[in-house]
Amino acid sequence: MNDIENRLEGYRRLIDIARDLASTLDLDVLLDRIVRAAADLADAEAASILLYDDAARQLYFQVATNLDLQTMRGLVVPLEGSIAGWIVTNRQPARITNAQQDPRHFISIEKQTHVATQKLLGIPLITKDKIVGVLEVINKHDGEFSDSDEDLLQVLGAQAAVAIENSRLFQQSDLIAEFVHEIRTPLASIGTATYLLLRPEMSQEQRDSMVNSIHGETLRLSSLASSFLDLARLESGRVQYRLSFFELQPMLQECLQIMQGKADESHIAFSLKVPEDFPQVEADRDKMKQVVLNLTSNAIKYNCPNGLVEIAADHDSNEWTLSVRDTGMGIPVKALPHLFEKFYRVQASEGKVAGTGLGLSICKQIISGHGGSIEVKSKYGKGTTFILHIPKQKK
């Protein structure tokens, strides 16, 4: 097949790819389709996408065909000192025949992917004069990257930039709409309380009650805003996971110490079960601690007076698990499929237990970011157990 025939075949495939990209607004699915299409079109060993944050002026690693670990997501790539940064700054493609000898090559990526970059072709992703990120392919299987490869990737990049931006806008508008809906209730409560405080016939006792109401709703709004920002960062992939090896038991004990005062208020007892020979785990310690604190807080909130919260760990050759069990009211069967949805609260507990409705969504995002999963087992009136499954990282 000659060069002209190759180009024609490439453009035919681009038409099919364009239909495929237009069929989803899920950002993760979309990005995965783009890098796989790029690697296929350019006959490359691997392809990756780095997204650009204009506000922070940062590039961050988002997805690659040769990497299963989602903990790479969010890795910051410098604008100065990287080929991708040069592409963003100059808004031009870059075709490199020997990346190892290029002073702009950012070698830190290779340390995590264990794939040496020799040949590289990078394309800026631009839509409406806005740079979205960079699409890169590395190590062409046969020969060097050609003018034809660059032309095909430029067309794919133009389609990809529009699709990524549409997906982001949809994602943001959907999340913001939910957030605005959620803040209406506390804002309405604050508005009512302040109106009543202005009325002269209010007694001092009533005024004190209104002030306490305003304080409580203000704290709730602050918590909601913080949780919303956490979730938005996690969903966008801009959060970087910092993996390290650490002992699990001390981290769990720290969590229980933090939650002890809250547990004492309802006379809740703690139980911690970690085998003495439990190996060090590899994960983002701070984010895993955030998950445990969230689950423990829920286990206390939804427990019964004089109840128990039990945290237990186990492991096998493939994964380690962590369970958080309470002896509380349990969760209705019909509510279980919705637990990890944003802003979802179990109807039976609404109005009884305050919360943002975002904690479990955040937990799921963090565990997914470690390549793991979270499951829930509950019997209404008997208690609930959340179980984290975290794969052991492959060396």
C-alpha positions as CSV (number, residue, x, y, z in Angstrom):
1,M,0.0,0.0,0.0
2,N,1.5,3.3,-1.1
3,D,1.6,6.6,0.9
4,I,-1.6,8.0,-0.8
5,E,-3.5,4.8,-0.1
6,N,-2.3,4.8,3.5
7,R,-3.6,8.4,3.9
8,L,-6.9,7.5,2.4
9,E,-7.3,4.5,4.7
10,G,-6.3,6.7,7.6
11,Y,-8.9,9.3,6.8
12,R,-11.6,6.6,6.4
13,R,-10.7,5.4,9.9
14,L,-10.9,9.0,11.2
15,I,-14.5,9.2,10.1
16,D,-15.3,6.1,12.1
17,I,-13.3,7.4,15.1
18,A,-15.2,10.8,14.9
19,R,-18.5,8.9,15.2
20,D,-17.1,6.9,18.1
21,L,-15.9,10.0,19.9
22,A,-19.3,11.7,19.5
23,S,-21.1,8.8,21.1
24,T,-20.0,9.5,24.7
25,L,-19.7,12.3,27.2
26,D,-17.9,10.2,29.8
27,L,-14.5,11.8,30.0
28,D,-12.6,8.7,31.0
29,V,-14.1,6.6,28.3
30,L,-13.5,9.4,25.8
31,L,-9.8,9.8,26.6
32,D,-9.2,6.1,26.5
33,R,-10.8,5.9,23.0
34,I,-8.6,8.8,21.8
35,V,-5.3,7.4,22.9
36,R,-6.1,3.9,21.5
37,A,-7.2,5.5,18.2
38,A,-3.9,7.6,18.1
39,A,-1.7,4.6,18.7
40,D,-3.5,2.6,16.0
41,L,-3.4,5.4,13.4
42,A,0.3,6.1,14.0
43,D,1.3,2.4,14.4
44,A,2.9,3.4,17.7
45,E,3.9,1.4,20.8
46,A,1.9,3.7,23.0
47,A,-0.1,6.9,23.2
48,S,-0.9,9.3,26.0
49,I,-2.9,12.5,26.8
50,L,-1.8,15.3,29.0
51,L,-4.4,17.8,29.9
52,Y,-3.6,21.5,30.5
53,D,-4.9,23.6,33.4
54,D,-4.8,27.2,32.2
55,A,-5.5,28.7,35.6
56,A,-2.7,26.8,37.3
57,R,-0.5,26.8,34.1
58,Q,0.2,23.1,34.6
59,L,0.1,20.0,32.4
60,Y,-0.9,16.8,34.1
61,F,-0.7,13.3,33.0
62,Q,-4.2,11.8,32.4
63,V,-4.3,8.5,30.4
64,A,-2.0,6.2,28.4
65,T,-2.5,3.0,26.5
66,N,0.5,1.3,28.1
67,L,-0.4,2.0,31.7
68,D,-3.0,0.4,33.9
69,L,-2.2,2.2,37.2
70,Q,-4.6,5.1,37.6
71,T,-2.3,6.5,40.2
72,M,-0.3,8.1,37.4
73,R,-3.3,10.3,36.8
74,G,-2.6,13.9,37.9
75,L,1.2,13.6,37.7
76,V,2.3,17.2,36.9
77,V,4.6,17.6,33.9
78,P,6.5,20.9,33.8
79,L,5.9,23.4,31.0
80,E,9.6,24.1,31.0
81,G,11.7,20.9,30.8
82,S,9.3,18.7,28.8
83,I,8.5,18.2,25.2
84,A,4.8,18.3,26.0
85,G,5.3,21.7,27.7
86,W,7.1,23.0,24.6
87,I,4.1,21.9,22.5
88,V,1.7,23.7,24.8
89,T,3.8,26.9,24.9
90,N,4.4,27.0,21.2
91,R,1.1,25.5,20.1
92,Q,2.9,23.4,17.5
93,P,3.5,19.7,16.9
94,A,6.8,18.2,17.8
95,R,8.4,15.2,16.0
96,I,11.4,13.7,17.8
97,T,13.6,11.0,16.4
98,N,15.7,10.4,19.6
99,A,13.9,11.7,22.7
100,Q,16.7,10.5,25.0
101,Q,19.1,13.1,23.5
102,D,16.5,15.9,23.5
103,P,17.1,18.3,26.5
104,R,13.3,18.9,26.8
105,H,12.6,15.2,27.5
106,F,10.9,14.7,30.8
107,I,12.3,11.4,32.0
108,S,10.2,11.0,35.2
109,I,7.4,9.5,33.2
110,E,9.6,6.7,32.0
111,K,10.5,5.8,35.6
112,Q,6.8,5.0,36.3
113,T,5.8,3.5,32.9
114,H,9.0,1.5,32.5
115,V,8.9,2.3,28.8
116,A,11.8,4.2,27.2
117,T,10.8,6.8,24.8
118,Q,12.9,6.9,21.6
119,K,10.7,8.3,18.8
120,L,7.9,10.7,19.7
121,L,5.2,12.7,17.9
122,G,3.2,15.2,19.9
123,I,0.2,17.2,18.8
124,P,-1.4,20.2,20.6
125,L,-5.1,19.8,21.4
126,I,-6.7,23.1,20.5
127,T,-10.4,24.2,20.2
128,K,-11.7,27.8,19.8
129,D,-8.1,29.1,20.3
130,K,-8.0,27.4,23.7
131,I,-5.3,24.7,24.4
132,V,-6.8,21.7,26.0
133,G,-3.8,19.5,26.3
134,V,-1.3,17.4,24.3
135,L,-1.7,14.1,22.5
136,E,1.5,12.1,22.2
137,V,2.5,8.8,20.5
138,I,5.8,7.1,21.0
139,N,8.0,4.5,19.4
140,K,6.6,3.8,15.9
141,H,6.8,0.1,15.2
142,D,8.3,0.5,11.7
143,G,10.5,3.4,10.8
144,E,10.1,7.0,11.7
145,F,6.9,9.1,12.3
146,S,6.0,10.6,8.9
147,D,4.2,13.7,7.5
148,S,1.2,11.4,7.0
149,D,1.2,10.4,10.7
150,E,1.4,14.0,11.7
151,D,-1.4,15.0,9.4
152,L,-3.7,12.2,10.7
153,L,-2.9,13.0,14.3
154,Q,-3.6,16.7,13.7
155,V,-7.1,15.8,12.4
156,L,-7.7,13.4,15.3
157,G,-6.4,16.1,17.7
158,A,-8.9,18.6,16.4
159,Q,-11.7,16.2,16.9
160,A,-10.4,15.1,20.3
161,A,-10.1,18.7,21.6
162,V,-13.7,19.5,20.8
163,A,-14.9,16.2,22.3
164,I,-12.9,16.7,25.5
165,E,-14.1,20.2,25.9
166,N,-17.8,19.2,25.4
167,S,-17.4,16.4,27.9
168,R,-15.9,18.8,30.4
169,L,-18.6,21.3,30.0
170,F,-21.3,18.7,30.4
171,Q,-19.6,17.3,33.4
172,Q,-19.1,20.7,35.0
173,S,-22.7,21.9,34.3
174,D,-24.1,18.6,35.7
175,L,-22.1,18.8,38.9
176,I,-22.7,22.6,39.3
177,A,-26.4,22.1,38.8
178,E,-26.4,19.4,41.6
179,F,-24.4,21.6,43.8
180,V,-26.7,24.7,43.4
181,H,-29.7,22.5,44.1
182,E,-28.0,21.2,47.3
183,I,-27.1,24.7,48.7
184,R,-30.6,26.0,48.3
185,T,-31.8,24.3,51.6
186,P,-29.1,25.7,53.9
187,L,-29.3,29.1,52.2
188,A,-33.1,29.1,52.7
189,S,-32.6,28.2,56.4
190,I,-30.1,31.1,56.9
191,G,-32.4,33.5,55.1
192,T,-35.4,32.6,57.3
193,A,-33.3,32.8,60.5
194,T,-31.9,36.2,59.6
195,Y,-35.4,37.5,58.8
196,L,-36.7,36.3,62.1
197,L,-33.8,37.9,64.0
198,L,-34.9,41.3,62.6
199,R,-38.4,41.0,64.2
200,P,-38.6,42.9,67.5
201,E,-41.0,40.5,69.2
202,M,-38.4,37.7,69.2
203,S,-37.3,36.7,72.7
204,Q,-33.6,36.3,73.6
205,E,-34.1,32.5,73.8
206,Q,-35.5,32.5,70.3
207,R,-32.7,34.7,69.0
208,D,-30.1,32.4,70.5
209,S,-31.8,29.5,68.7
210,M,-31.7,31.3,65.4
211,V,-28.0,32.2,65.8
212,N,-27.3,28.5,66.5
213,S,-29.3,27.6,63.4
214,I,-27.3,30.0,61.2
215,H,-24.0,28.8,62.7
216,G,-25.0,25.1,61.9
217,E,-26.1,25.9,58.4
218,T,-22.9,27.9,57.7
219,L,-20.7,25.0,58.8
220,R,-22.8,22.7,56.6
221,L,-22.3,25.0,53.6
222,S,-18.5,25.1,54.3
223,S,-18.3,21.4,54.5
224,L,-20.4,21.0,51.3
225,A,-18.2,23.4,49.4
226,S,-15.0,21.6,50.5
227,S,-16.4,18.2,49.6
228,F,-17.6,19.6,46.3
229,L,-14.2,20.8,45.4
230,D,-12.6,17.5,46.5
231,L,-15.0,15.6,44.2
232,A,-14.6,18.0,41.3
233,R,-10.8,17.6,41.4
234,L,-11.0,13.8,41.7
235,E,-13.5,13.5,38.8
236,S,-11.4,15.8,36.6
237,G,-8.3,13.6,37.2
238,R,-6.3,16.6,38.4
239,V,-5.5,14.9,41.8
240,Q,-2.1,13.3,41.9
241,Y,-1.7,10.1,43.9
242,R,1.5,10.0,45.8
243,L,2.3,6.3,46.5
244,S,4.4,5.2,49.4
245,F,4.9,2.1,51.5
246,F,3.5,2.4,55.0
247,E,2.3,0.4,58.0
248,L,-1.5,0.2,57.9
249,Q,-2.2,-0.2,61.6
250,P,-0.6,3.1,62.8
251,M,-2.6,5.0,60.2
252,L,-5.9,3.3,61.3
253,Q,-5.1,4.1,65.0
254,E,-4.6,7.7,64.0
255,C,-8.1,7.7,62.4
256,L,-9.6,6.2,65.6
257,Q,-7.9,8.8,67.8
258,I,-9.3,11.6,65.6
259,M,-12.8,10.1,65.8
260,Q,-12.7,9.1,69.5
261,G,-14.4,12.3,70.8
262,K,-17.3,11.8,68.3
263,A,-17.7,8.2,69.3
264,D,-17.7,9.0,73.0
265,E,-20.7,11.3,72.6
266,S,-22.8,8.3,71.6
267,H,-21.0,5.7,73.7
268,I,-19.7,4.0,70.6
269,A,-16.8,1.4,71.1
270,F,-14.0,0.8,68.6
271,S,-12.5,-2.5,67.6
272,L,-9.3,-2.7,65.4
273,K,-8.2,-6.0,63.9
274,V,-5.0,-6.1,61.9
275,P,-2.9,-9.3,61.8
276,E,0.5,-8.9,63.4
277,D,2.2,-10.1,60.2
278,F,0.3,-7.7,57.9
279,P,2.7,-6.4,55.3
280,Q,3.3,-2.8,54.4
281,V,0.8,-1.5,51.9
282,E,1.6,0.7,48.9
283,A,-0.9,3.5,48.5
284,D,-1.5,7.3,48.9
285,R,-1.5,7.4,52.7
286,D,-3.3,10.7,53.1
287,K,-6.0,9.8,50.7
288,M,-6.5,6.4,52.3
289,K,-6.7,8.1,55.6
290,Q,-9.4,10.4,54.2
291,V,-11.4,7.3,53.1
292,V,-11.1,5.6,56.5
293,L,-12.1,8.8,58.4
294,N,-15.1,9.2,56.2
295,L,-16.3,5.6,56.6
296,T,-15.6,5.7,60.3
297,S,-17.5,9.0,60.7
298,N,-20.5,7.4,58.9
299,A,-20.2,4.3,61.0
300,I,-20.5,6.4,64.2
301,K,-23.3,8.7,62.8
302,Y,-25.5,5.9,61.6
303,N,-24.8,3.6,64.6
304,C,-27.0,3.0,67.6
305,P,-26.2,4.3,71.1
306,N,-23.7,1.9,72.8
307,G,-22.9,0.4,69.5
308,L,-19.6,-0.9,67.9
309,V,-17.5,0.2,65.0
310,E,-15.1,-2.6,63.9
311,I,-12.2,-2.0,61.5
312,A,-10.5,-5.1,60.1
313,A,-7.8,-5.8,57.5
314,D,-6.8,-8.8,55.5
315,H,-4.7,-9.7,52.5
316,D,-3.8,-12.4,50.0
317,S,-1.3,-12.6,47.1
318,N,-3.3,-10.2,44.9
319,E,-4.9,-7.6,47.1
320,W,-5.4,-6.2,50.6
321,T,-8.8,-5.5,52.1
322,L,-10.1,-3.2,54.7
323,S,-13.6,-3.4,56.2
324,V,-15.5,-0.9,58.4
325,R,-18.5,-2.4,60.1
326,D,-21.1,-0.8,62.3
327,T,-24.0,-2.1,64.4
328,G,-26.4,0.6,63.4
329,M,-29.7,0.9,61.7
330,G,-28.5,-0.6,58.4
331,I,-29.5,0.5,54.9
332,P,-32.7,-0.4,53.0
333,V,-32.1,-2.7,50.1
334,K,-33.6,-0.2,47.6
335,A,-31.0,2.4,48.7
336,L,-27.9,0.2,48.2
337,P,-27.5,0.8,44.4
338,H,-27.5,4.6,44.9
339,L,-25.1,4.9,47.9
340,F,-22.2,6.2,45.8
341,E,-24.2,8.7,43.8
342,K,-23.4,12.3,44.3
343,F,-25.6,14.1,47.0
344,Y,-27.5,10.9,47.6
345,R,-28.8,10.4,51.1
346,V,-30.8,7.4,52.4
347,Q,-34.4,8.6,52.9
348,A,-34.8,6.9,56.2
349,S,-32.0,9.0,57.7
350,E,-32.6,12.3,56.0
351,G,-33.3,15.0,58.5
352,K,-31.9,12.8,61.3
353,V,-28.2,12.8,60.4
354,A,-26.5,15.8,58.7
355,G,-24.2,15.2,55.8
356,T,-23.2,16.5,52.4
357,G,-24.1,13.4,50.5
358,L,-20.6,13.5,48.8
359,G,-18.5,11.5,51.2
360,L,-19.1,8.1,49.7
361,S,-18.7,9.5,46.1
362,I,-15.3,10.8,47.2
363,C,-14.3,7.5,48.8
364,K,-15.2,5.6,45.6
365,Q,-13.2,8.0,43.4
366,I,-10.1,7.6,45.7
367,I,-10.4,3.8,45.8
368,S,-10.9,3.7,42.0
369,G,-7.8,5.9,41.6
370,H,-5.9,3.1,43.4
371,G,-7.3,0.6,40.9
372,G,-9.5,-0.9,43.6
373,S,-13.2,-1.2,44.4
374,I,-15.5,-0.6,47.3
375,E,-18.5,-2.8,48.2
376,V,-21.2,-2.5,50.8
377,K,-23.1,-5.2,52.8
378,S,-26.0,-4.2,54.9
379,K,-29.0,-5.8,56.7
380,Y,-31.6,-3.2,57.6
381,G,-31.8,-2.9,61.4
382,K,-28.6,-5.0,61.9
383,G,-25.8,-2.9,60.6
384,T,-23.6,-2.1,57.6
385,T,-20.1,-3.1,56.4
386,F,-18.1,-1.3,53.8
387,I,-15.2,-3.3,52.3
388,L,-12.3,-1.8,50.4
389,H,-10.4,-4.0,47.9
390,I,-7.0,-2.6,46.9
391,P,-4.8,-4.5,44.5
392,K,-1.2,-5.0,45.4
393,Q,1.0,-2.8,43.1
394,K,2.9,-4.8,40.5
395,K,6.6,-4.2,40.7
